[in-house]
Amino acid sequence: MSSETILMLHPRPSELSLSAFVAHYGDIYEHSPWVAEAAWQQGLREEHDSPGALAILMGKMLQNAPAEQQVAIIQAHPDLAGKAALAGALTQDSTREQAGAGLDKCSKEEFSRFEALNEAYKNKFGFPFVIAVKGLDRHAILAAFEERLHNDVLTERATAIEQIVRIACFRLTARALGE
């Protein structure tokens, strides 16, 4: 692959000061700019100007964070097809992602099912269900919801963190593409 075909972020992370980097990329992780700050402090090189490499670096910051910080990031995510979505109170990224999966087109019965699953999941795990919805429809999301309710807390926290890292990669790629 030639350098012309590699997708790059603009502005380039490797050329930014800490404050500029956090201003541009601090919202990749839902309400958690500390992830961007930690990544910048690791030292950004030209390779981190690509969405994939930056996503990997930022993901390592989250994966290596204490459990309390991981849970805080999971808790920063909105319920899928939840009250915040209905009220239009999601971040722009979350709104676009949920709409892309058709969650804004749920029937009354599907909304009720999402509401019941959101409640059961939060009661069991203490944080909201998180899944990278890109490429999924509401039926696949509901099936994953029901399947993951059988996990134990440690497995589910690790799964939620993996999904959050995937979401970050999708968000960085979308920005590189100008979406």
NUMAR-454745 format. One line per 2 residues: number of its first residue (from 1); their letters; for each residue x, y, z of N, C-alpha, C, O, CB. Coordinates in steps of 0.2 Angstrom, whole numbers, plus 5000, padded with zeros to 4 digits. Each point is the difference from the previous one (the first is absolute). Glycine has a CB too. Layout:
<atoms>
NUM) a) X Y Z X Y Z X Y Z X Y Z X Y Z ~ ...
</atoms>
This chain:
<atoms>
1) ms) 5004 4994 5000 4996 5006 5000 5004 5006 5000 5005 5001 5004 4986 4993 5002 ~ 5008 5011 4990 5004 5006 4999 4998 5005 5006 4994 4999 5002 5008 4999 4985
3) se) 5002 5007 5014 4998 5004 5005 4994 5005 4998 4997 5003 5005 5016 4997 4999 ~ 4986 5000 4990 4994 5004 4998 4994 4997 5001 4995 5003 5001 5012 5001 4990
5) ti) 4993 4989 5010 4993 4997 5002 4999 4999 5007 4995 4997 5002 5006 4997 4987 ~ 5004 5008 5015 4999 4999 5008 4995 5006 5002 5002 5006 4999 5010 4988 5002
7) lm) 4983 5004 5003 4995 5005 5002 5004 5003 5006 5003 4997 5005 4987 4996 4992 ~ 5010 5014 5003 5003 5004 5005 4995 5005 5003 4995 5002 4997 5016 4997 4997
9) lh) 4990 5002 5013 4996 5005 5003 5002 5007 4999 5006 5001 4999 4992 4990 5010 ~ 4998 5014 4991 5001 5007 5000 4996 5004 5005 4994 4999 5000 5009 5000 4988
11) pr) 5001 5004 5016 5007 5002 5000 5003 4993 5003 4998 4996 5003 5000 5017 4999 ~ 5009 4987 4996 5004 4994 5001 5002 5000 5008 5002 5005 5002 5002 4995 4986
13) ps) 4994 4995 5015 5001 4999 5007 5007 5002 5002 5002 5003 5005 4989 4989 4996 ~ 5014 5005 4995 5007 5001 5002 5003 5007 5000 5005 5001 5002 4996 4987 4993
15) el) 4995 5016 5002 5002 5007 4999 4996 5005 5005 5002 5006 5000 5000 4992 4988 ~ 4994 4999 5016 4996 5004 5005 5003 5001 5007 5003 4995 5003 4987 5001 4990
17) sl) 5009 5009 5010 5002 5001 5007 4995 4996 5004 4995 4998 4997 5010 5014 5002 ~ 4996 4987 5008 4995 4996 5004 4993 5003 5000 4995 4997 4999 5015 5000 5008
19) sa) 4990 5010 4994 4993 5003 5000 4997 5000 4993 4994 4999 5000 5010 5008 5009 ~ 4999 4993 4986 4997 5000 4993 4998 4993 4999 4995 4999 4997 5012 5010 4999
21) fv) 4997 4986 5006 4998 4993 4999 4994 4998 5003 4996 4997 4998 5016 5000 5001 ~ 4988 5005 5008 4994 4999 5004 4994 5003 4997 4994 4998 5000 5013 5001 5010
23) ah) 4994 5007 4988 4994 5004 4997 4997 4997 4993 4994 5000 4999 5011 5010 5006 ~ 5000 4986 4991 4998 4997 4994 4997 4993 5001 4996 4998 4997 5012 5010 4997
25) yg) 4996 4988 5011 4999 4993 5000 4997 4998 5007 5000 4994 5002 5009 5005 4989 ~ 4990 5006 5014 4998 4998 5007 4993 4997 5000 4999 4997 5006 5009 5012 4998
27) di) 4988 4992 4991 4993 4998 5001 4999 4993 4996 4995 4997 5000 5002 5015 5000 ~ 5009 4985 4998 4999 4993 4997 4998 4995 5005 4995 4996 4998 5014 5007 4994
29) ye) 4993 4998 5014 4997 4995 5005 4995 5005 5004 5002 5005 5003 5009 4988 4998 ~ 4983 5004 4999 4994 5004 5003 5002 5003 5006 5001 4997 5006 4992 4995 4989
31) hs) 5007 5015 5005 5001 5004 5006 5006 4998 5004 5000 5001 5006 4987 5000 4995 ~ 5018 4997 4996 5006 4998 5003 5007 5002 4997 5003 4996 4997 4990 4994 5007
33) pw) 5008 5017 4996 5006 5002 4997 5006 4998 5003 5006 5001 4997 4988 5009 5000 ~ 5006 4987 5009 5006 4998 5003 5004 4994 4996 5006 4999 5000 4989 5004 5011
35) va) 5001 4994 4985 5003 4994 4995 5004 5004 4995 5006 4997 4999 4984 4995 5003 ~ 5008 5013 4995 5004 5004 4995 5006 5003 5003 5005 4999 4997 4985 5003 4997
37) ea) 5009 5000 5012 5006 5003 5004 5005 4995 5001 5006 5001 4999 4987 5008 5006 ~ 5005 4985 4998 5005 4995 5001 5003 4997 4994 5006 4999 5000 4987 4998 5009
39) aw) 5004 5003 4985 5003 4998 4994 5005 5005 4998 5005 4998 4998 4984 4996 4998 ~ 5009 5012 5004 5005 5006 4998 5006 4999 5004 5006 5001 4998 4985 5007 4999
41) qq) 5008 4991 5010 5006 4999 5004 5005 4994 4999 5005 5000 5002 4988 5006 5006 ~ 5004 4989 4988 5004 4995 4998 5005 5002 4995 5005 4996 4998 4986 4996 5005
43) gl) 5007 5013 4993 5004 5002 4995 4997 4998 4993 5000 4994 4999 5011 5005 5008 ~ 4987 5006 4990 4997 4999 4993 5005 5001 4995 5004 5005 4999 4985 4999 5005
45) re) 5011 4991 4991 5005 5000 4995 4996 5000 4993 4993 5000 5000 5015 4993 5006 ~ 4995 5008 4989 4996 5000 4993 4996 4994 4999 4994 5001 4997 5015 5006 4998
47) eh) 4993 4987 5007 4995 4995 4999 4993 5001 5004 4996 4997 4998 5015 4995 5001 ~ 4989 5012 5006 4994 5001 5004 4995 5005 4996 4995 5002 5002 5011 4995 5009
49) ds) 4996 5005 4983 4996 5004 4996 4995 4996 4996 4996 5003 4997 5014 5006 5002 ~ 4991 4985 5001 4994 4996 4997 4995 4998 5005 5002 4999 5006 5007 4996 4986
51) pg) 4985 5004 5007 4995 4998 5004 5001 4994 5004 4999 4999 5006 4993 5007 4987 ~ 5010 4989 5003 5002 4993 5004 5005 5000 5005 4999 4998 5005 4997 4997 4984
53) al) 5010 5009 5009 5005 5000 5005 4998 5004 5006 5002 4998 5006 5006 5001 4985 ~ 4989 5007 5008 4998 5004 5006 4995 4996 5004 5000 5000 5006 5002 5010 4987
55) ai) 4993 4986 5004 4995 4996 5003 5003 4995 5005 4998 4999 5005 4994 5003 4986 ~ 5014 4995 5006 5003 4995 5004 5003 5003 5006 5000 4997 5006 5002 4996 4984
57) lm) 5002 5013 5009 5003 5003 5006 4995 5002 5005 5001 4999 5006 5008 5005 4986 ~ 4986 5000 5006 4995 5002 5004 4996 4994 5004 4999 5000 5006 5000 5010 4987
59) gk) 5000 4985 5003 4997 4994 5003 5005 4997 5006 4997 4997 5005 4997 5000 4984 ~ 5012 5003 5010 5005 4997 5005 4999 5004 5006 5001 4998 5006 5007 4998 4985
61) ml) 4991 5011 5008 4999 5004 5006 4994 4998 5004 5001 5000 5007 5005 5010 4987 ~ 4989 4988 5003 4994 4998 5003 5001 4993 5003 4998 4999 5006 4995 5008 4987
63) qn) 5010 4989 5003 5000 4993 5003 5005 4999 5006 4999 4996 5004 4999 5000 4984 ~ 5007 5009 5012 5005 5000 5006 4997 5004 5006 5004 5000 5005 5005 4998 4986
65) ap) 4986 5005 5008 4997 5005 5005 4998 4995 5006 4998 4995 4999 4999 5014 4993 ~ 5002 4994 5014 4997 4997 5006 4993 4998 4998 4997 5004 4996 5011 5002 5012
67) ae) 4990 4989 4996 4993 4998 4999 4995 5006 5001 4995 5000 4996 5008 4988 5007 ~ 4998 5016 5002 4995 5005 5001 5000 5005 4994 4994 5002 4998 5009 4997 5014
69) qq) 5002 5003 4985 5000 5004 4994 4997 4996 4994 4996 5004 4996 5014 5002 5008 ~ 4991 4988 4995 4997 4996 4995 4992 5000 5001 4996 5002 4995 5014 4991 5004
71) va) 4988 5006 5007 4993 5000 5001 4997 5007 4999 4994 5001 4998 5007 4990 5011 ~ 5002 5014 4993 4998 5007 4999 4999 5002 4993 4995 5003 4998 5011 5000 5012
73) ii) 4998 4994 4985 4999 5001 4993 4994 4996 4998 4996 5003 4996 5017 4999 5002 ~ 4987 4992 5004 4994 4996 4998 4993 5004 5002 4996 5000 4996 5011 4989 5005
75) qa) 4993 5013 5005 4995 5004 5003 4998 5006 4996 4995 5003 5000 5007 4992 5011 ~ 5003 5008 4986 4999 5006 4996 4996 4999 4994 4998 5005 4997 5013 4999 5007
77) hp) 4988 4990 4994 4997 4998 4994 4992 5000 5001 4998 4998 5005 5012 4995 4991 ~ 4986 5009 4999 4993 5001 5001 4997 4993 4999 5003 4995 4997 4997 5016 4999
79) dl) 4994 4988 5006 4996 4994 4999 4999 4999 4993 4999 5006 4996 4996 4994 5015 ~ 5005 4995 4986 4998 4999 4993 4992 5001 4999 4997 4996 5004 5013 4996 4994
81) ag) 4988 5012 4997 4993 5001 4999 4997 5002 5007 4994 4998 5001 5006 4994 4989 ~ 5003 5012 5014 4998 5002 5007 4997 5007 5000 4999 5003 4995 5009 4989 5010
83) ka) 4990 5010 5001 4997 5006 5001 5004 5006 4997 4997 5005 4998 4998 4990 5012 ~ 5012 5005 4991 5004 5005 4997 4999 5001 4993 5000 5005 4997 5008 4993 5012
85) al) 4992 4996 4987 4999 5000 4993 4993 5003 4998 5000 5004 4996 5008 4986 5003 ~ 4987 5008 5005 4994 5002 4998 4999 5008 5002 4996 5003 4996 4999 4986 5007
87) ag) 5009 5013 5001 5000 5008 5002 5004 5004 4996 5001 5006 5001 4996 4990 5011 ~ 5007 5000 4984 5005 5004 4996 5006 5002 5004 5003 5006 4998 4988 4998 4994
89) al) 5011 4993 5013 5005 5002 5005 5007 4996 4999 5004 5001 5004 4987 5002 5004 ~ 5010 4994 4986 5006 4996 4999 5005 5005 4997 4999 5005 4997 4995 4984 5002
91) tq) 5012 5009 5001 5006 5003 4997 4998 4999 4992 4997 4996 4998 5012 5003 5012 ~ 4994 5005 4986 4999 5000 4993 5003 4993 4997 4996 4997 4996 5005 5016 5003
93) ds) 5004 4985 5004 5003 4993 4998 4995 4995 5002 4998 4995 4995 5014 5009 5006 ~ 4985 4996 5005 4996 4994 5002 4993 5001 4996 4997 4995 4998 5008 5005 5014
95) tr) 4993 5006 4987 4994 5001 4996 5000 4996 4993 4996 4997 4998 5002 5014 5008 ~ 5008 4991 4991 5001 4998 4993 5001 4992 5000 4997 4996 4996 5009 5015 5001
97) eq) 4998 4986 5008 5001 4993 5000 4993 4996 5002 4999 4995 4996 5013 5008 5008 ~ 4984 5000 5000 4994 4996 5002 4995 5001 4994 4997 4995 4998 5005 5007 5014
99) ag) 4998 5003 4985 4996 5001 4994 5002 4995 4994 4996 4998 4996 5001 5014 5007 ~ 5010 4988 4996 5002 4996 4995 4998 4992 5001 5000 4996 4995 5010 5012 5004
101) ag) 4989 4990 5007 4998 4993 5002 4992 5000 5000 4998 4994 5001 5013 5004 5005 ~ 4986 5007 4992 4993 5000 5000 4996 5000 5007 4994 4999 5000 5007 4995 4989
103) ld) 5003 5008 5016 4997 5001 5007 4995 5005 5000 4996 5000 5005 5014 4995 5000 ~ 4990 5010 4991 4995 5006 5000 4994 4998 4996 4995 5003 5000 5014 5005 5001
105) kc) 4991 4986 4997 4994 4997 4996 4996 4994 5003 4997 4997 4997 5009 5007 4993 ~ 4996 4995 5017 4997 4995 5003 4993 5000 5001 4997 5006 5001 5013 4993 5005
107) sk) 4986 4996 4994 4993 4999 5001 4999 5002 5008 5005 4999 5004 4993 4993 4986 ~ 4996 5009 5012 4999 5001 5007 5002 4993 5004 5002 5001 5005 4988 5007 4992
109) ee) 5008 4987 5000 5002 4993 5003 5008 5000 5001 5002 4998 5005 4987 4996 4991 ~ 5015 5008 4999 5007 4999 5000 5003 5005 5005 5004 4999 5004 4996 4998 4984
111) fs) 4997 5009 5012 5002 5005 5006 4999 4997 5007 5004 5001 5004 4993 5009 4988 ~ 4997 4987 5009 4999 4997 5006 5005 4994 5002 5002 5000 5005 4986 5003 4993
113) rf) 5013 4993 4997 5005 4995 5001 5007 5003 5001 5004 4998 5005 4990 4995 4987 ~ 5008 5012 5005 5007 5004 5001 5000 5002 5007 5004 5000 5004 4997 5003 4984
115) ea) 4993 5000 5014 4999 5003 5007 5001 4995 5005 5004 5001 5005 4989 5008 4991 ~ 5004 4985 5003 5000 4995 5005 5007 4997 5000 5003 4998 5006 4985 4999 4992
117) ln) 5015 5002 4997 5007 4997 4999 5005 5005 5003 5005 4998 5004 4992 4995 4986 ~ 5002 5013 5009 5005 5005 5003 4999 5000 5008 5006 5000 5003 4993 5008 4986
119) ea) 4995 4992 5013 4999 4999 5007 5003 4994 5003 5004 5000 5005 4986 5007 4994 ~ 5009 4987 4998 5003 4994 5003 5007 5000 5000 5003 4997 5004 4987 4997 4992
121) yk) 5013 5008 4998 5007 5000 5000 5004 5005 5005 5004 4998 5003 4994 5000 4984 ~ 4999 5008 5014 5003 5004 5005 4999 4998 5007 5004 5001 5004 4993 5008 4988
123) nk) 4997 4987 5009 4999 4997 5007 5006 4995 5001 5002 4999 5006 4985 5004 4993 ~ 5014 4993 4996 5005 4995 5001 5007 5002 5000 5004 4998 5004 4988 4995 4990
125) fg) 5010 5012 5002 5007 5002 4999 5002 5006 5003 5006 5002 5001 4994 4992 4989 ~ 4995 5011 5011 5002 5006 5003 5002 5005 4995 5002 5006 5002 5001 4989 5008
127) fp) 4996 5004 4983 5002 5005 4995 4996 4998 4994 4997 4994 4999 5015 5007 5005 ~ 4987 5004 4991 4996 4998 4994 5003 4995 4995 5006 5000 5000 4989 5012 5002
129) fv) 5001 4985 4994 5002 4996 4995 5003 5004 4995 4998 5005 4997 4993 4987 5005 ~ 5015 5006 4995 5004 5004 4995 5002 4995 4995 5003 4994 5001 5001 5014 5007
131) ia) 4994 4994 4986 5002 4996 4994 5001 5005 4994 4997 5005 4999 4997 4985 5005 ~ 5012 5008 4992 5001 5004 4994 4994 4998 4995 5000 4995 4997 5013 5006 5005
133) vk) 4983 5004 4997 4994 4998 4996 5001 5001 4992 4996 4997 4996 4997 5007 5014 ~ 5013 4998 4988 5001 5001 4993 5000 4993 4997 5003 4995 5002 5004 5015 5000
135) gl) 4989 4990 4993 4999 4993 4996 4995 4995 5003 4999 4995 4997 5013 5007 5000 ~ 4985 5001 5008 4995 4995 5003 4993 5004 5000 4999 5006 4999 5009 4989 5009
137) dr) 4987 5001 4992 4993 5002 5000 4997 4999 5007 5003 4997 5004 4995 5001 4984 ~ 4996 5005 5013 4997 4999 5007 4999 4993 5002 5000 4999 5006 4995 5012 4992
139) ha) 5004 4985 4997 4998 4993 5002 5007 4996 5002 5000 4997 5005 4991 5003 4987 ~ 5014 5002 5005 5007 4997 5002 5002 5003 5007 5003 4996 5004 5000 5002 4984
141) il) 4996 5008 5013 5001 5003 5006 4996 4997 5006 5003 4999 5005 5000 5012 4989 ~ 4991 4988 5005 4996 4997 5005 5002 4993 5002 5000 4998 5005 4990 5009 4991
143) aa) 5012 4989 4999 5002 4993 5001 5007 5001 5004 5001 4995 5004 4994 5001 4985 ~ 5009 5008 5009 5007 5001 5004 4998 5002 5007 5003 4997 5005 5003 5006 4985
145) fe) 4990 5001 5011 4997 5002 5007 4998 4994 5004 5003 4999 5005 4993 5012 4990 ~ 5000 4985 5002 4997 4995 5004 5006 4994 5001 5000 4997 5006 4989 5005 4989
147) er) 5015 4997 5000 5006 4996 5001 5005 5002 5006 5002 4996 5004 4997 5001 4984 ~ 5003 5009 5012 5004 5003 5004 4998 5001 5007 5004 5000 5005 5001 5006 4986
149) lh) 4988 4994 5010 4997 5000 5007 5002 4993 5004 5000 5000 5006 4991 5007 4990 ~ 5012 4988 5001 5002 4994 5003 5007 5000 5002 5002 4996 5004 4990 4998 4989
151) nd) 5012 5011 5005 5007 5001 5002 5001 5002 5008 4995 5002 5003 5008 5001 4985 ~ 5003 4996 5014 5001 5002 5007 5003 5007 5000 5001 5002 4994 5001 4986 5010
153) vl) 4998 5016 5001 5002 5007 5000 5007 5001 4997 5000 5005 4996 4993 4996 5014 ~ 5012 4995 4992 5006 5001 4997 5001 4999 4993 5003 5004 4996 5002 4993 5014
155) te) 4991 4998 4987 5000 4999 4993 4997 5005 4997 5002 5003 4994 4998 4985 5008 ~ 4994 5015 5001 4996 5005 4996 5004 5007 5000 4999 5003 4995 4990 4991 5009
157) ra) 5014 5007 5002 5004 5006 5000 5006 5000 4994 5001 5005 4997 4997 4996 5016 ~ 5005 4993 4986 5005 5000 4995 4997 5000 4993 5003 5003 4996 5004 4990 5012
159) ta) 4987 5004 4991 4996 5001 4994 4998 5007 4999 5001 5002 4994 4995 4986 5007 ~ 5002 5015 5004 4998 5007 4999 5006 5004 4998 4999 5005 4995 4991 4994 5013
161) ie) 5015 5000 4995 5007 5004 4998 5002 4999 4993 5001 5004 4996 5002 4996 5016 ~ 4997 4993 4986 5001 4999 4993 4995 5003 4995 5003 5003 4995 5002 4986 5009
163) qi) 4989 5012 4998 4995 5003 4995 5001 5007 5000 5000 5003 4995 4992 4988 5008 ~ 5010 5012 5003 5002 5008 5000 5006 5001 4996 5000 5005 4996 4995 4996 5015
165) vr) 5010 4995 4989 5006 5001 4995 4998 4999 4993 5002 5004 4996 5005 4992 5013 ~ 4988 5000 4989 4998 4999 4993 4996 5007 4998 5001 5002 4995 4998 4985 5007
167) ia) 4997 5015 5003 4996 5006 4999 5005 5006 4998 4999 5004 4996 4992 4992 5012 ~ 5014 5004 4996 5005 5006 4999 5004 4999 4993 5001 5005 4997 5001 4995 5016
169) cf) 4999 4994 4985 5003 4999 4994 4996 5002 4994 5002 5004 4996 5004 4986 5009 ~ 4987 5008 4996 4995 5003 4995 5000 5007 5000 4999 5003 4994 4994 4986 5008
171) rl) 5007 5014 5004 4999 5008 5000 5006 5003 4997 5000 5005 4996 4993 4994 5014 ~ 5013 4998 4991 5006 5003 4997 5000 5000 4993 5002 5004 4996 5004 4993 5014
173) ta) 4992 4997 4987 5000 4999 4993 4995 5004 4997 5001 5003 4995 5002 4985 5007 ~ 4991 5013 5001 4995 5005 4997 5003 5007 5000 4998 5003 4995 4993 4990 5010
175) ra) 5013 5009 5000 5003 5007 5000 5005 5000 4994 5000 5005 4997 4998 4996 5015 ~ 5006 4994 4987 5005 5000 4995 4996 5001 4993 5003 5002 4995 5005 4991 5012
177) lg) 4986 5004 4992 4997 5000 4994 4995 5006 4999 4997 5001 4995 5003 4987 5006 ~ 5000 5016 5005 4997 5006 4999 4992 4999 5002 4996 5005 4998 5013 5000 4994
179) e) 4989 4990 5011 4993 4999 5001 4998 5003 5007 4994 4999 5001 5007 4990 4993
</atoms>
